Amino acid sequence: MDNNKVIIREPIWKNRSISIAKHKVGEGCDIEIAYKDKYGNRVFPHLYFLSKEKALSCETVLSGGTPCWNIPINELKIKTRKGINL
């Protein structure tokens, strides 16, 4: 079964994390961080994978009334690098 793909527009800069709604993770999900710098380059160019087990170990917050997990970007697993599956 393919994983859900979640696109994050911009990370949370103060703690270099992302916030993802609990209902979007399922058993795991692929994460793409679409944010680009002023030159049009992706700051986080990889496709990442978040397992449900990893999400369960992270902080829970409410964002607009929706329960979310705050996931540090450096704790995400890189799924692909420059088009190569890892």
C-alpha positions in Angstrom: 0.0 0.0 0.0 1.3 3.5 -0.9 1.8 6.0 1.9 -0.2 9.3 2.0 1.8 12.2 0.7 1.6 15.4 2.7 3.0 18.7 1.4 4.2 21.2 4.0 4.3 24.8 2.7 6.6 26.2 5.3 8.3 24.7 8.4 8.1 26.1 11.9 11.4 28.0 11.9 11.8 28.7 15.6 12.4 25.0 16.3 13.0 23.7 12.8 10.0 21.4 12.8 6.8 20.7 10.9 3.3 20.3 12.2 1.2 17.6 10.8 -2.4 16.7 11.6 -2.8 13.4 13.3 -5.4 12.1 10.8 -3.0 12.5 7.9 -0.3 10.2 9.2 -2.2 6.8 9.2 0.4 4.0 9.5 3.0 6.4 8.0 3.3 9.1 5.4 5.6 10.7 2.9 6.4 14.3 3.5 7.5 17.0 1.0 8.6 20.4 2.3 7.8 22.8 -0.5 9.4 25.9 1.0 11.8 27.7 -1.3 14.4 30.4 -0.5 14.5 33.8 -2.3 16.5 32.2 -5.2 13.8 29.6 -5.8 15.8 26.7 -4.3 14.2 24.2 -2.0 15.6 24.5 1.5 14.6 20.9 2.2 14.8 19.2 -1.2 14.3 15.5 -0.2 11.2 13.4 0.2 10.9 12.3 3.8 9.1 9.5 5.5 7.3 9.7 8.9 6.3 6.5 10.6 3.4 6.4 13.0 5.7 5.1 15.7 7.9 8.2 15.3 4.9 10.5 15.3 3.6 9.0 18.5 6.9 9.9 20.3 6.6 13.6 19.4 4.8 16.5 21.0 1.1 16.9 20.5 -0.3 20.5 19.9 -3.6 22.0 18.7 -3.5 24.0 15.5 -6.8 25.7 14.8 -8.6 23.1 16.9 -7.0 20.2 15.0 -4.7 17.8 17.0 -1.3 17.8 15.4 2.2 16.4 16.0 5.2 18.7 16.0 8.0 16.7 14.3 11.6 18.0 14.2 12.8 18.0 10.6 16.2 16.4 11.6 14.3 13.3 12.9 12.5 12.6 9.6 14.0 9.8 7.5 15.0 10.8 4.0 13.2 8.6 1.6 14.7 9.8 -1.7 17.7 11.9 -2.5 18.0 13.5 -5.9 15.6 11.0 -7.4 17.3 7.9 -5.9 15.2 5.7 -3.6 16.9 4.9 -0.4 
